Amino acid sequence: MNTKCLSGSKLAGGNPSRGRVSQDYYATHPDTTKALLVFEEILYPALEPACGEGHISKLLDEEQTASTDLIYRGYGQGGIDFLEQDYFDRYKTVITNPPFNLFKEFVEKALKISSNKVIMFGKLQALEGQKRATYLQTTPLKIVYVFKKRQQPLRNGSDIDELTGKKMASSTMAFAWFVWEIGYEGEPVIRWI
């Protein structure tokens, strides 16, 4: 009888032998953003405050999108800490894939500087948790786009597994696009994409 145990990270889709990626850099696959853009219009000017290598920004109107990141990865403007930055301009849309461990903080800041909508890519489990769920209930969260097919964020911006040299396998984690609309007062709607 084989009584092999699975660790919590294995059950959650992680690989403990790899560890976490530096700076929590899991880029958004272009197909993940394209799926959103079928349903959501980006209003400009827009801000992408965790732009990485431009995986999201390159699919938007780049001339009307300010692309920044704490770490410079060859795209946009690096050295900008979104959570600490004072924004004097208002953006109609703030769209990003924030570090997963800072999801709530990115939402809070984005809602302060957006005049129309905030769009965040994140783990579906962002809806869970006493503090986070209670907070989200007080926000103008309008739509949660849940993926029918599992999405694979790009570890360190690549879809190639650095251990095997092969294309990354599908994640076991569920991801969604979360859309807030400033002034929205109804209950959030779930849509599948």
GUPA-179106 format. One record per residue (C-alpha): x, y, z. Coordinates in pm, 1 decimal. Each point is the difference from the previous one (the first is absolute). Last residue first. Layout:
N
PT        u        v        w
PT        X        Y        Z
...
//
This chain:
193
PT        u        v        w
PT  -1509.3   3315.7  -1941.8
PT   -254.7    -53.8    274.3
PT   -192.5    283.0    158.5
PT    -72.2     61.3    369.2
PT   -183.2    321.1     87.6
PT     85.3    208.4    304.1
PT   -295.4    143.8    196.2
PT   -113.0    349.8    -85.1
PT    143.1    340.0     95.1
PT    226.4     96.2   -291.0
PT    136.4    353.8     46.0
PT    351.8    -80.7   -123.6
PT    -12.8   -326.5   -193.1
PT    203.2   -288.4    138.0
PT    103.8   -293.2   -217.9
PT    165.3   -319.3    127.2
PT    161.8   -226.8   -260.4
PT     16.2   -357.5    119.2
PT    240.3   -278.3     90.6
PT    -41.6   -356.9    124.7
PT    310.2   -182.4    115.7
PT     87.4   -346.0   -135.7
PT    231.5    162.6   -251.8
PT     36.8   -138.8   -347.5
PT    340.2   -144.0    -86.9
PT    281.8    236.6    -92.5
PT    158.8    -49.0   -342.4
PT    320.4   -200.0     19.6
PT    352.2     86.6    118.2
PT    -50.3   -242.1    290.2
PT    110.7    205.9    299.8
PT    -47.3    349.0   -148.9
PT   -353.0    -85.7   -112.0
PT    -63.0    203.6   -315.7
PT   -303.7    231.9     -4.1
PT    224.0    290.1     97.8
PT    -56.0    326.1    189.1
PT    177.3   -115.8    317.8
PT   -267.8   -271.1     25.6
PT   -258.6     79.0   -266.1
PT   -346.9    -30.5    148.1
PT   -172.2   -316.7   -119.8
PT   -375.0     29.8    -37.7
PT   -240.0   -284.5     69.3
PT   -281.5    -19.9   -251.9
PT   -349.3    117.5     90.1
PT    154.4    325.4    121.8
PT   -196.5    202.6    252.9
PT    -78.4    359.5    -90.9
PT   -100.6    176.1    321.5
PT   -220.3    299.4    -67.6
PT   -113.7    311.8    189.1
PT    222.6     47.0    304.2
PT    -98.7    349.8    123.8
PT    170.2    -58.4    335.8
PT   -144.5    -59.8    347.2
PT    -57.7   -372.8    -57.4
PT    364.0    -28.0   -107.4
PT    110.1    103.1    351.3
PT   -210.5   -267.4    170.4
PT    133.3   -257.1   -246.3
PT    360.3    106.0     66.3
PT    -32.8      2.1    378.1
PT   -190.0   -327.8     37.1
PT    181.5   -190.6   -272.2
PT   -117.4   -100.4   -344.7
PT    -68.0    206.8   -312.1
PT    374.6     21.6    -68.7
PT    -28.3   -379.9    -34.8
PT    -72.2     58.9   -367.1
PT    366.7     82.5    -39.0
PT     65.0    329.1   -165.8
PT    -25.8    224.3   -302.0
PT   -112.7    349.5     93.2
PT   -217.0    251.4   -185.8
PT    -85.4    336.7    151.8
PT   -256.0    225.4   -159.7
PT   -117.9    357.4    -44.4
PT    182.3    287.5    171.5
PT    286.3   -214.7    124.3
PT    242.6    139.1    258.6
PT   -153.5   -105.2    331.6
PT   -140.5   -329.3   -132.0
PT    348.5    -91.9   -120.0
PT    145.4     46.8    349.2
PT   -253.5   -227.7    170.2
PT     18.9   -261.7   -276.7
PT    380.2     -7.9     14.9
PT    -11.7    -48.3    378.2
PT   -251.8   -282.5    -32.7
PT    211.6   -186.9   -259.0
PT    333.5     45.0    180.9
PT     84.9   -370.2     52.5
PT    -98.9    -75.1   -358.4
PT    245.5    254.4   -141.2
PT   -228.2    208.5   -217.2
PT   -127.1   -100.0   -345.2
PT   -103.0    340.4   -125.6
PT   -263.8    240.3   -129.6
PT    -72.6    351.1    126.0
PT   -253.1    165.5   -226.9
PT   -119.4    359.7    -23.6
PT    324.7    124.4    147.5
PT     16.4    302.3    223.8
PT    319.1    203.0      1.9
PT    149.3    112.0    330.3
PT    113.4   -344.5    103.0
PT    219.4    -26.6    309.9
PT    204.5   -320.9    -23.6
PT     32.2   -221.9    308.5
PT   -227.3   -288.6   -106.2
PT    100.1     24.5   -364.5
PT    371.7    -12.1     79.7
PT    160.1    142.5   -315.1
PT    362.0   -108.5    -54.7
PT    -64.2   -109.0   -356.5
PT   -167.6    186.9   -285.6
PT   -147.8   -201.7   -283.8
PT    166.4   -314.5   -128.2
PT    344.3   -157.0     46.3
PT    -65.2   -171.9    331.8
PT     28.9    301.3    232.6
PT   -115.3    -99.7    347.4
PT   -255.5    214.9    184.1
PT   -205.5     14.2   -315.5
PT   -146.6    257.5   -236.1
PT   -202.2     11.1   -321.5
PT   -196.3    318.8    -70.0
PT   -250.8    -91.0   -269.2
PT   -116.8    249.3   -265.2
PT    285.8    -53.0   -243.3
PT     -1.2   -374.0     69.2
PT   -362.1    -42.0   -107.6
PT    -41.5   -338.6    166.3
PT    131.5   -345.7    -91.3
PT    362.2    103.9     62.9
PT   -105.3    118.4    346.7
PT   -106.9   -348.4    117.7
PT    323.9   -196.3    -63.0
PT    207.6    316.5     34.1
PT    319.7   -153.7    140.5
PT   -107.5     58.0    359.6
PT   -291.4    244.5    -17.4
PT    -89.4     18.8    368.4
PT   -158.1    348.4     -6.0
PT   -194.3    -26.8   -329.5
PT   -168.0    341.2    -20.1
PT   -260.3    107.9   -252.0
PT    -85.7    326.8   -172.2
PT   -220.8   -134.5   -139.6
PT   -299.6   -228.1     43.5
PT     64.3   -368.9    -49.2
PT   -309.2   -174.9   -131.0
PT    -80.1   -332.2    161.3
PT   -156.8   -310.0   -155.5
PT    232.4   -109.9   -283.1
PT    281.2    179.2    182.3
PT    -16.0   -255.5    282.5
PT     81.1   -296.4   -224.9
PT    285.0    199.9   -158.8
PT    148.6     51.3    346.9
PT     15.1   -372.7     73.7
PT    122.0    -70.4   -354.4
PT    293.6    237.1     59.5
PT    114.2   -207.3    302.5
PT     11.5    216.8    310.7
PT    335.2     15.3    174.8
PT     83.5   -179.7    325.0
PT    266.1    211.3    169.4
PT    -46.6    -45.2    377.6
PT    304.6    226.7     61.8
PT    225.6   -303.5    -47.0
PT   -197.1   -309.3    -98.4
PT   -109.9   -218.2    287.5
PT    165.5   -335.5     60.1
PT     97.9   -240.5   -275.1
PT     27.1   -321.3    203.6
PT   -330.2     89.2    169.8
PT   -190.2    -38.9   -327.2
PT   -330.3    179.5      9.6
PT   -342.5   -110.7   -111.7
PT   -187.2     48.9    326.4
PT     21.7   -370.3     82.6
PT    375.4     11.9    -59.9
PT     27.5    305.9    226.6
PT   -192.3   -176.9    275.4
PT    235.4   -297.7    -14.5
PT   -113.0   -325.2   -153.7
PT     57.4   -320.6    189.0
PT     99.6   -329.5   -162.7
PT   -171.1   -296.1    163.8
PT     63.6   -260.1   -269.0
PT   -139.1   -338.7    101.2
//
